[in-house]
Amino acid sequence: MFTARSAFSTIGRRAFSVSAHQSSKVTILGAAGGIGQPLSLLLKLNPRVTDLALYDIRGGPGVAADVSHVNTKSKVTGYDPAPEKLKAALEGAEIVLIPAGVPRKPGMSRDDLFKTNASIVRDLAKAAADYAPNAKLLIISNPVNSTVPITAEVFKAKGVYNPKRLFGVTTLDVVRASKFISEIQGTDPAGEEVTVVGGHSGVTIVPLLSQSNHPSIDGATRDALVKRIQFGGDEVVQAKSSAGSGGSATLSMAFAGSRMADSLLRASHGETGVFEPAFVQSPLYKDYGCEFFSSRIELGPEGVKEIHPVGKVNKYEEGLIAIALNDLAANIKKARHCDTPPIYAITDPRIGSGVCQGKPISRR
Ligand SMILES: NC(=O)c1ccc[n+]([C@@H]2O[C@H](COP(=O)([O-])OP(=O)(O)OC[C@H]3O[C@@H](n4cnc5c(N)ncnc54)[C@H](O)[C@@H]3O)[C@@H](O)[C@H]2O)c1
């Protein structure tokens, strides 16, 4: 279990055990945003990262200059928005994290971001497929349920798709589940592990409390806890809306993204028994139209080592999974039918421009 409290002490201890021969370049696309900046800082503190490449359409070099003064060994480089800079940011990367895109505003679901973020992620995925085809790709931009299948289609079209290396980052859901259940039980979140399966949006997020330390949580307490885990992101969106500029979870998300990247680095550097949930290409519910599904994943040097089944669930959780599969299948289908390039048009004043043409992605 990786918690906020243990993160820095663990990283500090590991500083002595990381071999000088291991070099790991990590690239963040969208590094100057609300998530990108704290994520850059957390990765600068990670001794497994030797090169940190920070790219954004605005502000990448500024964030890099700032973060580069932190006195850890890694080299930090910022990149301006130009095709050759994007290429340089990506080349040689072992891990590429993508938090580029727009965040939610109050009243929006993650799916409402599709129009704008689908094309941003698609274009960045094309560059990643060209310049870092072997990197592990961590998609943070929402709606993850759709941006991950879009990325898979781009990689397939380029002939470089390896499902073991594509991850939708759902780590924040298990981080929240662990914290929220500990608040109810009065326990230390460090000892609370809750498996969360499904996708990363509202009812597609399914916490399996029956597999937690507290399987007897029931009734109204259980219903409220499940709802809080599913819609925890809304608490942050609402709270931030009063500040004017708004936005969604950034600091807790940066923590979760940094944990996921660290887990992949540990696994690629030979550590065994590294588990994380993630939204990956999965056989578990393929028959239900869900070719992508989040469950407990064992990580290895190649990325996904083993996808664990959902395991024993109770009737209530069976019902939650059924509801999740319905939404998830629609989210994945929508992604499959998003063509390139999009026709831009103002379609939603809350998020600006961008619209999907609704044709299958062409294989070029
Ligand atoms: N997976 C999760 O659990 C999770 C949690 C919270 C937020 N998110 C999502 O993460 C995304 C980013 O959120 P944020 O709060 O950091 O938003 P933000 O607006 O603060 O930052 C986004 C950054 O992306 C940059 N950007 C936009 N288009 C780009 C492009 N084509 N290339 C490079 N950079 C580009 C912007 O300049 C900006 O700096 C949103 O889609 C949000 O919904 C995901």
The ligand as an ORCA input file, in Angstrom:
! r2SCAN-3c Opt
* xyz 0 1
  N      -7.661     10.170    -14.513
  C      -8.066     10.857    -13.460
  O      -8.300     10.296    -12.385
  C      -8.219     12.362    -13.553
  C      -8.403     13.107    -12.378
  C      -8.512     14.481    -12.487
  C      -8.470     15.088    -13.730
  N      -8.306     14.332    -14.854
  C      -8.263     14.931    -16.195
  O      -6.957     15.418    -16.473
  C      -7.036     16.434    -17.470
  C      -6.192     17.640    -17.091
  O      -6.707     18.250    -15.939
  P      -6.014     19.582    -15.343
  O      -6.791     19.942    -14.142
  O      -4.547     19.405    -15.247
  O      -6.337     20.607    -16.526
  P      -5.560     21.996    -16.849
  O      -6.396     22.742    -17.811
  O      -5.145     22.657    -15.601
  O      -4.230     21.491    -17.579
  C      -4.242     20.909    -18.831
  C      -2.946     21.275    -19.507
  O      -2.946     20.626    -20.780
  C      -2.334     21.531    -21.697
  N      -2.700     21.143    -23.060
  C      -3.891     21.298    -23.710
  N      -3.794     20.820    -24.958
  C      -2.532     20.333    -25.101
  C      -1.832     19.704    -26.156
  N      -2.417     19.485    -27.336
  N      -0.548     19.344    -25.950
  C       0.055     19.567    -24.755
  N      -0.560     20.166    -23.716
  C      -1.840     20.542    -23.881
  C      -2.848     22.906    -21.271
  O      -2.033     23.942    -21.804
  C      -2.785     22.779    -19.758
  O      -1.538     23.219    -19.267
  C      -8.519     16.721    -17.638
  O      -8.997     16.037    -18.766
  C      -9.134     16.137    -16.388
  O     -10.484     15.772    -16.573
  C      -8.163     12.994    -14.773
*
